[in-house]
């Protein structure tokens, strides 16, 4: 799910994988493996990627069970 969001954000913002890699200081093979589900990116790198792409994490509390 997050991978698809990242791909969509890249497309909407016109950010290429190569450009994102340069900004994150990672190689393109690592990015490709992540986007294809072959690699789990660290939380820090994922946070950096989300900041670059303007992705915000929103927690939906509407489905919380009341105790």
C-alpha positions as CSV (number, residue, x, y, z in Angstrom):
1,X,0.0,0.0,0.0
2,X,2.7,2.5,0.9
3,X,4.7,1.5,-2.2
4,X,1.8,2.4,-4.4
5,X,1.3,5.7,-2.6
6,X,5.0,6.5,-3.1
7,X,4.8,5.6,-6.8
8,X,1.7,7.8,-7.2
9,X,3.3,10.7,-5.4
10,X,6.4,10.4,-7.6
11,X,4.2,10.6,-10.7
12,X,2.1,13.4,-9.4
13,X,5.1,15.5,-8.4
14,X,7.1,14.6,-11.5
15,X,9.9,13.2,-9.4
16,X,12.0,10.5,-11.1
17,X,13.4,7.6,-9.2
18,X,16.9,8.8,-10.1
19,X,16.2,12.2,-8.6
20,X,14.7,10.8,-5.5
21,X,17.7,8.5,-5.1
22,X,20.1,11.5,-5.4
23,X,18.1,13.4,-2.7
24,X,18.1,10.4,-0.4
25,X,21.7,9.4,-1.1
26,X,20.8,5.8,-2.1
27,X,21.5,3.9,-5.3
28,X,18.8,3.2,-8.0
29,X,19.0,-0.5,-7.5
30,X,18.0,-0.1,-3.8
31,X,15.1,2.1,-4.8
32,X,14.0,-0.3,-7.5
33,X,14.1,-3.2,-5.1
34,X,12.1,-1.3,-2.6
35,X,9.4,-0.2,-5.1
36,X,9.1,-3.8,-6.3
37,X,8.7,-5.2,-2.8
38,X,12.1,-7.0,-2.7
39,X,13.6,-4.8,0.0
40,X,12.3,-3.2,3.2
41,X,13.5,0.3,3.6
42,X,14.4,1.6,7.1
43,X,11.9,3.8,8.9
44,X,14.4,6.7,8.7
45,X,14.7,6.4,4.9
46,X,11.0,5.9,4.5
47,X,10.4,9.1,6.5
48,X,12.9,11.0,4.4
49,X,11.2,9.8,1.2
50,X,7.8,10.8,2.5
51,X,9.0,14.2,3.4
52,X,10.6,14.7,-0.1
53,X,7.4,13.7,-1.8
54,X,5.0,15.6,0.5
55,X,3.3,12.4,1.8
56,X,1.7,12.8,5.2
57,X,0.7,9.9,7.4
58,X,-2.8,10.3,8.8
59,X,-4.3,7.9,11.3
60,X,-8.0,7.2,10.9
61,X,-9.5,7.0,14.3
62,X,-13.0,6.5,13.1
63,X,-12.7,2.7,13.2
64,X,-11.3,2.6,16.8
65,X,-13.3,0.3,19.0
66,X,-14.8,2.1,22.0
67,X,-14.0,0.4,25.3
